[in-house]
């Protein structure tokens, strides 16, 4: 736990330092002036922070995933039968998808899970849990790997980063503009100064609200990409293997509560919650995913 906290703080420190230097190099001036808001500077400030933070996280995603999940990268020269089979399966599917061979790793977890991450198609990582290898058969594992490699082939990591960066920038921009207008409206008639206490309080409150709304947009796109990755996995590994993989995952989820300590990297996570909570789910319910695959033309 201490190591994960340290890595989290280190990542945030790198983000803050890098963006602070970038703001200075680009010559972006403070957006609050005596005359009010400099909208050009504010827009540049929000874009650098919103997009910059997201892309720095993406650039470090493979390194951070290995450290936080304690992933053991499978040596291409390994003599372990399970490692050899895993590498051969990934290599075959990657070739079919037109991808270079990604790094392949295994992390210790009882969860049936896997994920793909990395900044580019050429620097990707596909990791599977020990629970997945232990509980699923070869055909089901192949379906899971086909799903993950489709994420890589579709560039989903970069696309999600772009979307999150745009959402971050809009949240920061709108919150600051509205907060400044509110603070101006609440100032005393005999004062020309904006109450910065009111400004920052309103800004923080609006950022929380807008980020919640923005997360609905991001989650909606994430659910769509999961359906697309299922279809791609069915194309690479076969529809029956993909259906069996999701069915096995459903069976495991229904029998035990997942305990993964880093859900941000878990690409097969699902949410069976209904109602408005489903708006925030990054993955569709498994029953819906299985039904779509079964309706898909072979």
N, C-alpha and C positions, 0 to 999 in steps of 0.2 A: 504493500500500500504506500509506504514512504517513497519508494522508487517511482511509482506512478504519479504521486503528487509532485515530486521533483521534476519529472519529465513534463508534466502539465505546466508548471510554473516556468520551466525553461523555454517551452514552446511560446508561451505568451510573452516572455521577455524578448525572445528573438523577433516576434511579430512587432512589438512596440518599438524596439530599437531600429529595426529595418525600416519601418514606415516613418519614423521620426527623421531618419537620415534622408529618406526619399522625399519627404515634404520639403526639407531644407534644400536638397539638390534641385528640385523642381521650382524652387522659389515661391512656393504657395504661401501667401500672406495670411495673417489672422483674418477670419471672416467677420468678426464683430469690430466695428469701427465707431468713431464718434458720430458718424452720420447714419448708423444703422448696420444692416447686414450687407456685406459685399457678396452678392449671390454667385458671382463667378468663382470667388475664392471658396465659398461654402460648397459649391458643387464639386470643385476639384478636391477639396478636403474630404468630402464624403466618399467620392469615388476611390481615392487612394486608400482610405481606411477600410471601406467596405470590400473592394476588390482585392486590395493588397493582403489583408488578413486572410481572406479565403484562399488565395493562390499560394501564400507562404505555407499554409497548413497543407495544401495539396502537394506542394513540392517536398514536404517533409513526411508525407503520409506513410510511405513505405518504411522509412527508418523508424518513425514513431510506432507503427503497428508492430514491428518486430520487437521493439523494446517493451511496449506496454503489454503485449500479449505473450511475450516470451516465446516467440516463434523460433523453431529450429528449422533453418533452411535445409532442404534435402540436397545432399551432395550428389551431383550428376554421376559420380563414380561409385555411389553407394552399392554395397552388396546385400543390403537388407531387402528381402523379397517384397515387403509392403512398400518400401520407398521406391524400388524399381518399378513396381506396378503403377504406383501413383504418377511417377515421372512419365512413364510410357503413355498412360491415359491422357495426361495433360498435353504431352507432345503431339499425340495424334489429333486431339481436338483443336489444339492451337493451329496446327497445320491446315486443318479443314476450314478454320475460320480466317486463314490468311494472316495469322499473327506470329511474331517471333516468340520463341520459347520464353515464357515468364519464369520468374523465380517461383519455386514451389516450397511451401513450408507447412509444418505441423505444429499445432499448439495443444497443450494439455487442457482438456475440458470434457466433462461428461455430456455437454450439450451436443446435439446433432446440428452442426453449423459449419459454415464456410463463408469466406468473403474474398473479394478482389479489391486491390487498391493500387495506388501508384500514380505518378504525375503524367505518364504517357503510355502509349501502347508498347513502347520499347523498354520501359522501366516499370513494368507491372509486377505485382505479387499476388499469387493465388494461395490462400492458406485454408487448411481444413483442420477441424478439431479431431482429437484422438477419439472422441465419442462417435463422430461420424464414421470413421474408418472401422471402429469396433462394431457398430450397430447396423450399418448398411451393407448390402451386398455390392459386388462389383458393378452391376448394371445401375443400381441406384446412385452409387458414387459417381459414375460417369454422367448421369443426368444432372447431378449437382454441379459438377465441374463444367458441363456444357453451359449451364446457366451463368456461372461466374465468368467464364471466358467470353460469353456474349456481352456482358457488361463492359469488359475490356475492349472488345471489337467495336462496340457502339460508342466508345468514348464517354461512358456515363459518368465517370469520376470528374472529368473536365466540365461536362455539361452541368452537373449538379453544382460544381464550384462556381461556374459563371452565374447560374441562377441565384445561388445563395449570396454571391457578391453583389449582384444587382439589387436584391431585396435588402441587404444590409445598407447599401448606399441610399436607397429610397427612404428607408426607415430613419436614418440619420438626418437626411435633408429635410423631410417633412416635419419631423419632430422639432427641429431647430427653428424652422420658419414659423410654425404655429406657436411655439413657445415664445418666440420673440414678439409676435403679434399680441399674445395674451399679456405678456409682461408690459408692453407698451400701453395697452388698454387699462391696466391696473395702476399705472403710475399716477402720482399726484398732479393736479392741474398746474401747480406752481413749480413743478420739477420737470426738467428735460431729460433726466437720467432714467434708464430702464432699471427696474429692480432685478438684479442678477440672481438674488435668492429665489424669486418667483420664476425667473427664466429657467434656471437649472432644475427646479422641482418639477415644473411642467414638462420640461424636455425629457427627464428621466421617466415620468409617468407615461408620456406619449410613446417613447421608445419601447417600453414594455408592451403597451397595447398594440402598436404597429408590428412589433416582432412576432407577437402571437398570431396576428392576422397574416403576416408574411409566411409564417411556418405552415399555415394551411395551404398556401400556394405551393410551397416547396414539397410538402407531403403529397399533394395531389399529383405533381409531376413524378415524384418518386414511385408512387403506386403504378402509374402508367409505365414507367421504365421496367418495373418488375414483371408486368405482363409481357412486355416486349422481350425481356431476357428469358422468360419461360418459353416463349415461342422460338427464340434463337437456340435455346438449349435443346428443344425438341428437334430442331433442324439438324443440330450437330450430333446429338447422341441418340436421337430417335424419340418419338412421342411417347412410346410405352415406357422407356427408361425415365423420361422426365416426369410422367404421371406417377410412376412407382416411387421416385425420389420424393415428390411432394407428399404422397400418401404415407411414406415412412416417416417423414418429418412431422406430419400431423399426428401420427400414432405416438411419436415420442413426446410431442408437446402436450398431448392429452394425458400422458402417463407421468410426467414429471415437470416441475416448474423450472424453466431455464435459469441458470445461475451465472451466466457470463458476466464478467466484470467490466467489459468494454463493449456495450451494445452499439456504439457508433460504428464499429467495424463489422457488425454482424449483418451479412447480406441476405440471410434467409430468415430473419426475424419476421414474425407476423403479429397481428393484433386481432383478437376475436371480439374485442369490445364493440358494442353497438352504439347507436345514438350519435350525438354530436362528437363524442370522443373519437369516433372513427375518422373524423376530418383531419386529425393530427397523426394518424397511423401512416408510417412510411411504407408499409407492406400491406397488400390486400389480404383478406382471409383466405386460408388455404383451400377451403371448399370452392370458393369462387375461382381461384387459379386453376384448380384441377378441372372444374367444369369447362372453363374456356379451352383448356388443352384437349379435352375429350371432344369438344365441338370442332376443333381445328381439323381442316382437311389434311389427310396424310400425304 
